[in-house]
Amino acid sequence: MGLFDIFKKGLKKTREKLAAGFRAILPFGRKIDESLLTDLEDAMLAGDMGPRAVMALVDEVRAAWKAGQVKEAQEILPFLKSRIEQTWSAADRSLARAGQPPTVIFVVGINGSGKTTSVAKLANHLKQQGHSVLLGACDTFRAAAIDQLEIWAKRAEVGIVRHQPGSDPAAVAFDACEAAIARGVDYLVIDTAGRLHTQDHLMRELGKTHKVIQKKIPDAPHEVLLVLDATIGQNAINQAKTFAEIVNVTGLFLAKLDGSAKGGIVVGIRDQLDIPVKFVGLGETMDALQPFDPQSFAEALFEGWE
């Protein structure tokens, strides 16, 4: 299955929701006017693209219409697809690499976001690319999280450093860093506890673990990936803003995109946060991770409606 087909399948619910609105407002031959642009704005908001992003895109459609570049309703979706494709550069979406291994990837997110599963999928993705990977099980508040990660590690055939439930997560991170250096692995992926972004003391603990990693490995972590649940739509943006105040979030992993009718959140995230989406989760299996590709995303989002 090609990348476009994967995105097409994963964005099915979002595309159907958008299509319901587009079907009504963009019939063949309809001329563009302010009434149509208002309807277009409402339809895009229903896809959870976010008010700022929607207003900016509609303004671009309006400017193109007045300049004579877009004249009829059926020309709007190809125009929007083109604009969305141009939002992200390849440099935005690539993973950072350390000058000297290991490259440390620090993964954060709240309970229920799909964080631990996303860590496992990322490890498998890196392993399939020929890299050696070690996992650090720093979600010590939940015994189930440690056990779950250990099961995933065995499936992906990667190493794992773990302590007993209730251990200091910073201590696990320290040991994981030492093990990664000793074993000479390419990537160390740290799974952290599912912090509730409203719990200040837990967020401070997250900051402490982050600092321990920095002390052990200079310039680490090289990536801080925040896992967001696509099904919660615009609420994910509030979570991202809070996490970014504690750690320097360098990229987003948008999980559960296949189960959401709010896939338009990808557009809103880029507009409001200036943090690139680097990976998306499009299924439950180990290989159901895809590096984010804006062209495939835009084509799948508007497929069948040009």
C-alpha positions as CSV (number, residue, x, y, z in Angstrom):
1,M,0.0,0.0,0.0
2,G,1.4,3.4,-1.0
3,L,1.8,6.4,1.2
4,F,-1.2,8.1,-0.3
5,D,-3.4,5.1,0.1
6,I,-2.3,4.8,3.8
7,F,-3.3,8.5,4.4
8,K,-6.5,8.1,2.4
9,K,-7.5,5.2,4.6
10,G,-6.5,6.9,7.8
11,L,-8.2,10.2,7.0
12,K,-11.5,8.5,5.9
13,K,-13.6,9.9,8.8
14,T,-12.2,13.4,8.5
15,R,-12.7,13.4,4.7
16,E,-16.3,12.2,5.0
17,K,-17.0,15.0,7.5
18,L,-15.5,17.7,5.2
19,A,-17.2,16.2,2.2
20,A,-20.6,16.6,3.7
21,G,-20.0,20.3,3.9
22,F,-18.2,20.7,0.6
23,R,-20.9,18.8,-1.2
24,A,-23.5,21.4,-0.2
25,I,-21.5,24.5,-0.9
26,L,-19.2,23.7,-3.9
27,P,-21.4,22.4,-6.7
28,F,-20.0,22.5,-10.2
29,G,-20.4,25.9,-11.9
30,R,-21.2,27.9,-8.8
31,K,-19.6,31.4,-8.8
32,I,-17.6,32.6,-5.9
33,D,-19.1,35.3,-3.7
34,E,-18.9,36.3,0.0
35,S,-21.7,34.0,0.8
36,L,-19.8,31.0,-0.5
37,L,-16.7,32.0,1.4
38,T,-18.6,32.2,4.6
39,D,-20.0,28.7,3.9
40,L,-16.5,27.5,3.1
41,E,-15.2,28.8,6.4
42,D,-17.9,27.0,8.3
43,A,-17.2,23.7,6.5
44,M,-13.5,23.9,7.3
45,L,-14.1,24.7,10.9
46,A,-16.2,21.6,11.1
47,G,-13.1,19.7,10.1
48,D,-11.3,21.1,13.1
49,M,-8.7,23.0,11.2
50,G,-8.7,25.8,13.7
51,P,-10.1,29.3,13.4
52,R,-6.8,31.1,12.7
53,A,-5.8,28.6,10.0
54,V,-9.2,28.7,8.4
55,M,-9.4,32.4,8.3
56,A,-6.0,32.6,6.8
57,L,-6.9,30.1,4.1
58,V,-10.2,31.7,3.3
59,D,-8.4,35.1,3.0
60,E,-6.1,33.5,0.5
61,V,-9.0,32.1,-1.5
62,R,-10.6,35.6,-1.4
63,A,-7.4,37.2,-2.7
64,A,-7.0,34.6,-5.5
65,W,-10.7,35.1,-6.5
66,K,-10.3,38.9,-6.6
67,A,-7.1,38.5,-8.6
68,G,-8.9,36.3,-11.1
69,Q,-6.8,33.2,-10.3
70,V,-9.8,31.3,-8.9
71,K,-13.1,31.9,-10.6
72,E,-15.5,29.1,-9.8
73,A,-16.3,26.9,-6.8
74,Q,-14.7,23.7,-8.3
75,E,-11.4,25.5,-8.4
76,I,-11.3,26.1,-4.6
77,L,-10.3,22.7,-3.4
78,P,-7.2,22.3,-5.7
79,F,-6.2,25.8,-4.5
80,L,-6.6,24.8,-0.8
81,K,-4.7,21.5,-1.4
82,S,-1.8,23.4,-2.9
83,R,-1.6,25.9,-0.1
84,I,-1.7,23.1,2.6
85,E,1.0,21.2,0.8
86,Q,3.3,24.2,1.0
87,T,2.9,24.7,4.8
88,W,5.7,22.4,5.9
89,S,9.3,22.1,4.6
90,A,11.2,18.8,4.6
91,A,13.6,20.2,7.1
92,D,10.7,20.8,9.5
93,R,9.7,17.1,9.4
94,S,13.1,15.3,9.6
95,L,14.4,13.9,12.9
96,A,17.4,15.6,14.4
97,R,20.6,13.5,14.6
98,A,23.3,13.8,17.2
99,G,26.8,14.6,16.0
100,Q,27.9,11.5,18.0
101,P,25.4,8.7,19.0
102,P,23.2,8.2,20.7
103,T,20.5,10.5,19.4
104,V,18.1,10.9,22.4
105,I,14.4,11.3,21.7
106,F,12.3,12.4,24.7
107,V,8.6,11.5,24.3
108,V,6.0,13.3,26.4
109,G,2.2,13.3,26.5
110,I,-0.8,12.9,28.7
111,N,-2.4,9.6,29.8
112,G,-4.6,8.2,27.1
113,S,-2.9,10.0,24.2
114,G,-1.3,6.8,22.9
115,K,2.1,7.8,24.1
116,T,3.6,4.4,25.1
117,T,2.3,2.7,21.9
118,S,3.7,5.6,19.9
119,V,7.1,5.1,21.5
120,A,7.1,1.5,20.4
121,K,6.0,2.3,16.9
122,L,8.8,4.9,16.6
123,A,11.3,2.3,17.9
124,N,10.2,-0.2,15.3
125,H,10.3,2.5,12.6
126,L,13.9,3.4,13.4
127,K,14.8,-0.3,13.6
128,Q,13.4,-0.9,10.2
129,Q,15.6,1.8,8.9
130,G,18.6,-0.1,10.0
131,H,19.3,1.8,13.3
132,S,20.0,0.3,16.7
133,V,17.5,1.4,19.3
134,L,17.3,1.4,23.1
135,L,14.1,2.3,25.1
136,G,14.0,3.9,28.5
137,A,10.9,3.0,30.5
138,C,10.6,6.3,32.5
139,D,6.8,6.0,33.0
140,T,7.4,4.5,36.4
141,F,4.1,5.7,37.9
142,R,2.1,2.9,36.1
143,A,3.4,-0.6,36.3
144,A,1.2,-1.4,33.3
145,A,3.1,1.1,31.2
146,I,6.5,-0.5,32.0
147,D,5.1,-4.0,31.2
148,Q,3.4,-2.7,28.0
149,L,6.7,-1.1,26.8
150,E,8.6,-4.3,27.6
151,I,6.2,-6.3,25.4
152,W,6.5,-3.9,22.6
153,A,10.3,-3.9,22.9
154,K,10.4,-7.6,22.5
155,R,8.2,-7.5,19.4
156,A,10.4,-4.8,17.9
157,E,13.5,-6.6,19.0
158,V,15.1,-3.6,20.7
159,G,16.6,-3.3,24.1
160,I,14.9,-1.7,27.1
161,V,16.1,-0.2,30.4
162,R,13.5,-0.4,33.2
163,H,13.3,-0.1,37.0
164,Q,10.6,-1.2,39.4
165,P,7.2,0.6,39.4
166,G,7.4,3.7,41.6
167,S,11.1,4.3,40.9
168,D,12.5,7.8,40.3
169,P,12.0,8.4,36.5
170,A,15.1,10.6,36.5
171,A,17.1,7.7,37.8
172,V,15.8,5.4,35.0
173,A,16.7,8.1,32.5
174,F,20.2,8.3,33.9
175,D,20.7,4.6,33.6
176,A,19.2,4.5,30.1
177,C,21.7,7.2,29.0
178,E,24.6,5.2,30.5
179,A,23.4,2.0,28.8
180,A,22.9,3.7,25.4
181,I,26.5,5.1,25.6
182,A,28.0,1.8,26.7
183,R,26.2,-0.2,24.0
184,G,26.8,2.4,21.2
185,V,23.2,2.5,20.0
186,D,22.1,5.0,17.4
187,Y,18.9,6.1,19.2
188,L,17.7,6.2,22.8
189,V,13.9,6.7,23.0
190,I,12.7,7.8,26.4
191,D,9.1,7.1,27.4
192,T,7.9,9.4,30.2
193,A,4.9,9.2,32.5
194,G,1.6,10.4,31.1
195,R,1.6,13.7,32.8
196,L,-1.7,15.5,33.2
197,H,-0.9,19.0,32.0
198,T,-2.9,20.5,34.8
199,Q,-0.8,18.8,37.5
200,D,2.1,21.2,38.2
201,H,4.1,18.9,40.4
202,L,4.1,16.2,37.8
203,M,5.2,18.7,35.1
204,R,8.1,19.7,37.3
205,E,9.1,16.1,37.6
206,L,9.1,15.9,33.8
207,G,11.4,18.9,33.7
208,K,13.8,17.2,36.2
209,T,14.1,14.1,34.0
210,H,14.8,16.3,31.1
211,K,17.6,18.0,32.9
212,V,19.2,14.7,34.0
213,I,19.4,13.6,30.4
214,Q,21.0,16.9,29.4
215,K,23.7,16.5,32.1
216,K,24.6,12.9,31.0
217,I,24.6,13.5,27.3
218,P,25.6,17.0,26.0
219,D,23.0,18.6,23.8
220,A,20.5,15.9,24.6
221,P,17.7,15.4,24.2
222,H,18.0,16.0,20.5
223,E,14.3,15.7,19.9
224,V,11.3,16.2,22.3
225,L,8.3,14.7,20.7
226,L,4.9,15.4,22.1
227,V,2.2,12.8,21.4
228,L,-1.2,14.3,20.9
229,D,-4.5,12.4,20.5
230,A,-6.0,13.5,17.2
231,T,-9.5,12.6,18.4
232,I,-9.6,15.6,20.8
233,G,-9.2,18.2,18.1
234,Q,-8.5,21.7,19.2
235,N,-8.0,20.7,22.9
236,A,-4.7,19.1,21.7
237,I,-3.4,22.6,21.0
238,N,-3.9,23.7,24.6
239,Q,-2.0,20.6,25.8
240,A,0.9,21.4,23.4
241,K,1.2,25.0,24.6
242,T,1.4,23.8,28.2
243,F,4.1,21.1,27.5
244,A,6.1,23.6,25.5
245,E,6.4,25.8,28.6
246,I,8.1,22.9,30.5
247,V,10.3,21.4,27.8
248,N,11.4,22.5,24.3
249,V,9.0,20.5,22.2
250,T,10.6,20.1,18.8
251,G,8.0,18.0,17.0
252,L,4.6,16.4,17.3
253,F,3.4,12.8,17.0
254,L,-0.3,12.9,16.1
255,A,-1.7,9.6,17.3
256,K,-5.1,8.0,16.5
257,L,-5.5,10.0,13.3
258,D,-7.3,7.1,11.7
259,G,-9.9,7.1,14.4
260,S,-10.7,10.8,14.2
261,A,-13.0,13.0,12.2
262,K,-10.8,15.9,13.3
263,G,-7.8,15.3,11.1
264,G,-7.9,19.0,10.1
265,I,-6.2,19.6,13.4
266,V,-2.9,19.1,11.6
267,V,-3.5,22.4,9.8
268,G,-4.5,24.2,12.9
269,I,-1.4,22.9,14.8
270,R,1.0,24.3,12.3
271,D,-0.7,27.7,12.3
272,Q,-1.0,28.2,16.0
273,L,2.1,26.4,17.5
274,D,4.8,26.6,14.9
275,I,5.8,23.1,15.9
276,P,6.0,20.6,13.0
277,V,4.1,17.4,12.9
278,K,6.8,14.7,12.4
279,F,4.8,11.5,12.7
280,V,1.2,10.3,12.5
281,G,-0.4,7.2,13.9
282,L,-2.7,5.6,11.3
283,G,-3.6,2.3,13.0
284,E,-3.0,-0.1,15.9
285,T,-0.3,-2.3,14.5
286,M,3.4,-1.9,15.1
287,D,4.0,-0.6,11.6
288,A,1.1,1.8,11.7
289,L,3.4,4.9,12.0
290,Q,4.1,7.2,9.1
291,P,6.5,10.1,8.8
292,F,4.2,13.1,8.1
293,D,4.0,13.9,4.4
294,P,2.0,17.1,3.6
295,Q,1.5,16.2,0.0
296,S,-0.1,12.8,0.8
297,F,-2.0,14.4,3.6
298,A,-3.5,17.1,1.5
299,E,-4.3,14.8,-1.4
300,A,-6.0,12.3,0.9
301,L,-7.9,15.0,2.7
302,F,-9.5,16.3,-0.5
303,E,-9.5,13.1,-2.5
304,G,-12.6,12.9,-4.7
305,W,-13.6,16.5,-4.2
306,E,-11.8,18.3,-7.0
